[in-house]
Amino acid sequence: MGGGHDEREQTLNQLLVEMDGFDPNDSVIIIAATNRPDVLDPALLRPGRFDRQVVVDLPDIKGREEILRVHSRKLPVSKEVRLGVIARITSGFSGADLANLVNEAALLAARKEKKKIEMEDFDEAKDKVTLGKARKSKVITDVDKKITAVHEVGHVICSMFLDKVEPIHKVTIIPRGFTGGATHFMQTDKSYYSKSYMLQSIVGLMGGRAAEDVILKELSTGASNDIERATDLAKQMVCNWGMSEKIGPMTVSKKESQVFLGRDISHTESISEQTAQIIDSEVREIITKAYEKAIAILSGKKELLEKMADMLMEKETLEVEEIFALAQNYISEDEVNDLEKKYKAIKEIKKEFDKAAAEEEKTNSLENEEKFQTEKEITNSEENGETEIASNEEKEEK
């Protein structure tokens, strides 16, 4: 496998021949792009060949906001639209994804015969791009709807009473693509993640299954994706990030590579059976403790869980304001300050975006006013020039 007669090997050899430096092609610059720099042959990366690498990473929050501003510049966007909020909930989007998001928002607004694109259009477009088109025609039984509502509210309540995870944005049980519902968070672009953040993230992921256990006393298949993500995250913590006391600061994960450019079918780093058992034990312990914590949170907020699930079944989508307004009626005095602190942080985020939008609007109005004054001066000067020409012609006639 991966021998020298492969078509890719021949392509590589031809590239190396063209870039060997013997031909006088000094004015030729070869530029290439790839999404897999890890599988490139070292011969391609030697000095004189592809020796300079420019990493084009995904845009951060500020970058996403500016990209959204560029793509929405020529569109009739409402003044209430906050591009900063959209940038915050589109973590991981590339420039092409953001352009597609703006186009989808414009199409949704046009279908509703709106004169301007509103915030709800961008919100719906984001859901459509990430999860798929809403399946409004799908017939959902009351039992399935109840399970979905309880599951999603479990995620919401767990995140509300965890201090490290991202703030909630909204929750919905409108089916899209392969999902029956979704809980959206206002993501942050972090470079580093702490162990406590990871553990609380797993608690949040297990919140849906825990809610089904607490309210319905029955488990469903709806938590399959949550369990998969929680397991992957726990394995990364144990095997790659050194967050396990028994394993310690070691990398013990298996490394695999594809058949490419003369490599073997797979390359694995072997570990002993004893180490594999410790890894399994540590992963199981992390997930079990996270599940127990989710059960403890939701058991103490059982009444809130039931009320919010009923409200979600009725409205199908709950915004952050509705979620916190309902939660204030079912929390203890000790938890009021923590909940208000979290809600205040969300409002401050939105307030910053409102302030930035107001400053941008003020700047645009000043620029438009200056442009108007400049055009007016040019028009007056042209009219004065025409008047002078006319008066000179009259003098010549006399």
N, C-alpha and C positions, 0 to 999 in steps of 0.2 A: 504494500500500500504506500502511496506517495512516492513512487519511483521516478527515475529521470525521464521516462517516456511520456509522462503526463502532459497534457496540453498546457497546463499552467506553468510547468517547468520550461517548456519551450518558449512561452511568452516571457518568462523571467530571463532566460538566456539571451533572447533577442534584445531585451531592454538593456542588459548589461553590455552587450556588444555595441549598441548605439551610444552608450554612455562611457565607453572605455577611455576617452580622452585622446585617442590617436588621430581622429579626424579633426581638421581645423574648423570646428563649428562653435567658435567662441561666442557668437552672437545669439546662439540658441539657448533658451532657458526652458527647462522642462518642469512643469508644475503638475502635481498629482494630488488626489484626495482619496482618503479611505476612512471607513468607520472602524477598521480593525488594525491599528498600528502594531498590535501585539503579535500578529502572525506574519509580519513582513520578514523576508529573508535578510540577515545581517549584511549580505553582499550589496543590497540596495541602499543601505544606509551609510556606507563608507564615504569618507571625504571625496568630494568631486562628483558624487552622485546625489541622492536625496539626503544631503547632509544637514539641511535646515528644516526643522519641523515647527509649524505654527499650529498651536492647539486652538481650535474654535469651540469653546465650551458653550453650554446652554446659557441663555441670558439670566441674570439675577433679577430681583424685583424691579430695580430702577431700569434695567435694560428692557424688561418686558413692558414696563409702562411707556417708555419712549417708542418701542416698536409698535405698540397699540396706538400711540398718538400719531405716528407716521401713517399707518394704514387707515385710520379713521379721520384723517385731516380733511379729505374731500367729501366726507359723508355728512348728512344732516344728523348730528348727534345731539341729544338733549343736554341741557346744562346740568341736569341732575345726575348724569353719568359720571362715575368716579373711576377713572382708569386705574388709579392706584389700588382700589379694592379688587378690580378684575385681575390686576397683575399679582396680587397677593394670593388669589385662589387658583391661579394657573401655574403653580410650581411645576417645573419640569417641561414646560412647553417650549418648543423651538420657535424661531421666527416664522417658519412656514405654518406651524400650528396656530400661532396668534393671528396671522393673516387669514387663515381659514375661519378662525373664530369670529373675526370682524365681518367677514363675508356672510357667515351663517346668521349673525345678528341682524345684518341689513336685510337678508332674505326673509327672516322671521317678521321683522317690522313691516316689510312690504306686503307680506301675505295678510297681515292684520290691518292693512291700509292706513298705517300710521305715517304722519308727516316727518317724524323724527325717531331715531333709534333710542330706546329707553334702556334703563338699567336691567329691567326684567328680560329684555331681549338678549342682552349679553349673558345674563345668568342662564337662560335657557339654551343659548348657543353653546355655552361651556359644557352643560350637561350632555348636549347632543354630540359634541365632538369627543368627549371622554367616554361616555356610556352608551351612546347610540340614540336613535330617534325614539321618542316616547310612544309606547304601544297603547294608545288610549282605547283602541278598539278591542283589546284583549279582555276577555271576561274573567274576572278574578273572583273566586268564591270568598265569602265572608271569613271563612276559617283561614285561608291563605293571607287575606288582608290583615287579619288580627295577628298572625304569626309575624308578618313583615313589620307591622307597626311596633310590636313589642320588641322585636329584634333591634330595629333601628334606634328606638328610644333608649334601649340598654346602652348602646354606644354613646348616645348624647349625655345621659346622666353620669356615666362613668367619667367622661371627659370633663364635666362640670365640676366634679369633686376631686380632680387630680390637678396639681399645681404646675406640673412640668410640660404637659402636652399643649398642642396648639389650641387656640380658642375656636369654638364652634361657629359655623357660618349659617348653615341651614340643614334641615333633614326632610327627606321626601320619600314617599312610598309609591311614586309614579314609576311603573316598570319601564326600563330602558335597556335595550340590548338583551343581555343574559341576566341582568340584575332585576330583582323585584323592588328594590329601594336603595337609597344611598344616604350617607351622612357626610356632609362637606365641612371641611375645616379651613381656616385662614392660615395657610402654610407660611413658614418662615424659611429663608435661605440660610441655613446654618452650615458652617464648615466642619464643626465638630459636634458630636452628640455624646452626652454623659450617660453613665450606666443607669442612673435614676430615670433619665428620660426614656431610655430603651425599655426599662421594666414597666414604666407607666404606659408606654405605647402598647405593650403586650396586654396590660390590664384592659386598656380601651378596646383592643381587638377582641378580647374574650367577653366583652360586655354584652354583645348580642346573644351569644349562647347562654350566658349566665341569666339574662333576662327571661329567656324562654324557660329555663329551669325554675326560676323563682315564680313566675306568673302562671305559666301553662303546665308546669310539672311534667313537661315532655320535651324531648329534643328533636330537632328537625335537621334536614340537610342544608338549610340556609346558611349555616355557619362554616361551610367547607372552605371557602376562600379565606375567611378570617383565621381559621385554624392553620391553613397552609402558610399564610403570611407570618403568623405568630411563631410557628415552628422554624421557618427560615430565619427569622430575626433572632430567635434564641440560639440557633446553631451558629450564626455569625458571631454572636456575643461570646460563645464558648470556644469556637474553633479559630476565629480570625482576629478578634479584638481583645483577647486576653482578659475577659470579664468574668472568668470562672476561677474561684479560689482553688479548686482541686486540680484543674489543668494548668493554671498560672499563665504568665505572659508568653505563651507559645502559639505558633501557628501549626495546627494539626489537621487542617482540611485537605481533602484530596484535590489535586490540581489536574485538570483535564484539558487537552488541546485537540483541535480538529486535525484531520488529514489535510495538510497544506504544505506545499513547497518542500517536499522531501521528508516530512516528519512522520513518525510512527502513528499508528491508528489511535493510540492513547498513551499518555504519560501520567502515571499516578504516583503519589507519594504514599507509600504503605505505612500503616500504623498497626500497632499490636492490638490483639483482641481485648486486652485489659484496658487500653486507652479508649478503644471504641465503646466499651461498656461504661466507662466513666463519662464519656461525652453524652451517651444516651441518658445516663442517670442525671447529669447536670441539666440537659435540655428539658427533660421531664419535670425536674424540680422547679425550674424557672416558670414553665407554663402552668404547672399545678398551683404554685403560689399565686400567680397572676389571676388564675381562675377563681381561687378562694377569695382573693381581695375583691374581685368584681362581684362575687356573690354577696360578700359582706356589705359593700356599698349599696347594692340594689335591694337587699333585704331590709336595710334601714330606710330606704326610700320607696317602699313598695306602693304606697298610696299615690305618690307623685308619678311613679312608673305607670300605674293603671290610668290615671287621669290624662297624662300626656299621650299615652297610646290611643286612648279614646279620641282625644283632640286631633291627633294625627290621622286617624281613620276618617274623621269627619272632613278635615281640610286638605288632606293628602300632602301638604307642604307646610312646614313651620319655619318661620324666620327666627333669627337670634333674639329679637325683641320679644316675640311671643313665648319663646322657650323660657327666658329668664323671668318674664312677668308671671308665668304660671308657677315656676319653681319657688318664687318668694313666698307663696302661700303654704308650702309644704316643707319648710326647713326650720331647724331649731335656731335659737338666738345665737348660739356659738358659731353657726355656719353662715349667718347673715353677712358678716364682714368679709369672709373669704369669697362668697358668691358675688357680693357687690364689687369687690376688688377686681374679680375676673371680668365682670360686665363692664366696669369702668375702663379696664384696659382695652376692651373691644371698642368702646365708644371713643376712646382717645385715638385709636388707630384710624377710625373713620373720620374723626375730627381733623386729624392731620391731613388726610386726603381732601377733605372739604376746604381746608385752608389753602392747600396747594392749588386746588382747582380754582378758588376765588382769585388767588394771585395770578394764575395763568390767564384767567378771563380778563383781569384788570390790565395785564400786559398786552393782551391781544387788542383790547379796546383802545389803549394808548397808541399802539402801532397802527391800527385802522384810522384813528384820528389824525395821526401824523401823515399817513398816506393820503387821506382826504385833503388835508391842508396843502400838501405838496402838489396834488393834482389840481387843486383850485388855483394855486399860484401859477402853475404852468398854463392853465386855461386863461387866466387874466392876462398873462404876458403875451400869449398868442393873440388875444383880442386886441390888446394895445398895439401890437405889431401890425395887425390888420388895419387898425384905425390910422396909424401913422402912414401906412402905404396908401390908404385911400386919400388922406389929406395931401400927400405928395402928388398923387395923380391929379387931384383937383387943381393944385397950383400949376402943374405943367399944362393943363388944359387952358387955364386963364392966360 
